[in-house]
């Protein structure tokens, strides 16, 4: 009989465990999967699809969120010097995707904000921080707001998505391009 041990990691812990041989198979974002494969070898075997993201190539993006009652925060230009909360600088939707979107807009994400606070997981913590005003801006995965609203945890109307690029084929609001979703992958071991 084969034993399967399931372990959950935050982005930093995932990459550390990949390097240290902490797992042989993984389910992770396309960004983390790419980093893991680049550094340790391996192969993505299948992509995950959901009713919200039926196209696995356009599934993973970021919602740059602020409180809806902040009329001073409506565009990228309004974010200069404000407080930002992220999960981790290794998080694909939580930092890498929105940072690249800002770079495309001519903004250096490392110096643009008044502060950048990496708060770890779960990402719902960032939504709560924006909600109560503990931070001005949050970088969260697309569909997180909609999932939290569906369970009654938040009201969508309390949040504004900066640079909303939602399209008819996207069930969730997002501020960035959409990238491949999560992959099931294996390492050479």
C-alpha positions, -999 to +999 in steps of 0.1 A: +000+000+000+011+036-008+009+063+018+001+098+007+009+127+031-008+160+024+009+192+035-002+228+030+024+255+024+024+292+020+043+303-011+076+307+008+072+274+025+063+257-007+095+268-025+116+258+006+100+224+008+105+219-030+142+226-026+145+204+005+127+174-010+096+179+012+072+166-015+071+146-047+037+158-061+021+193-058-010+213-065+000+249-068-004+281-089+012+281-123+037+307-110+049+286-081+048+254-102+071+272-128+095+282-101+095+247-086+101+231-119+128+255-129+148+249-097+141+212-090+128+197-122+095+181-127+065+182-150+030+197-148+005+169-156-028+187-156-045+220-150-074+226-127-106+241-140-135+254-120-170+268-129-156+303-123-125+296-144-134+271-171-104+281-193-072+268-175-051+293-195-071+323-182-077+315-146-052+331-123-050+368-118-051+395-092-078+419-078-062+450-065-087+460-039-095+491-019-125+501+002-154+513-020-159+543+003-124+557-006-131+581-035-094+590-034-084+555-045-098+548-080-067+544-103-031+532-103-020+569-099-040+572-067-021+543-051+012+562-048+025+564-013-004+543+002-002+513+024-002+479+006-008+444+021+004+413+003+006+377+012+043+372+002+067+384-025+067+348-038+029+347-042+020+345-078-014+363-077-004+380-044+026+399-057+042+387-090+012+392-113+002+427-100+039+438-098+044+429-135+011+448-143+024+479-126+058+476-143+039+475-177+023+508-166+057+523-159+055+520-122+082+505-100+062+485-075+091+483-050+092+521-045+057+533-054+039+525-022+043+541+012+047+507+027+044+470+016+035+446+044+038+409+037+012+394+061+012+357+051-018+336+047-046+331+045-053+357+018-086+365+034-066+383+060-058+409+034-094+414+025-102+420+062-073+444+066-087+465+037-122+462+051-113+477+085-088+502+071-057+486+085-042+489+050-053+510+020-047+485-007-046+447-010-034+423-036-056+392-036-063+364-060-091+369-085-124+352-073-115+355-036-139+385-031-167+366-049-161+334-028-162+354+004-193+372-007-210+339-016-205+327+019-217+359+035-183+369+049-182+402+030-203+424+008-189+429-027-202+465-027-178+473+001-148+469-022-136+486-054-113+467-078-086+491-092-081+488-130-109+463-133-103+443-165-132+419-161-147+406-193-179+387-201-161+353-200-146+360-165-168+352-135-146+373-112-133+408-112-096+412-118-071+440-122-045+421-142-041+398-171-052+363-165-026+335-165-028+297-163-045+284-132-033+258-107-014+227-118-010+192-105+027+184-111+053+158-102+089+161-094+115+137-107+114+118-074 
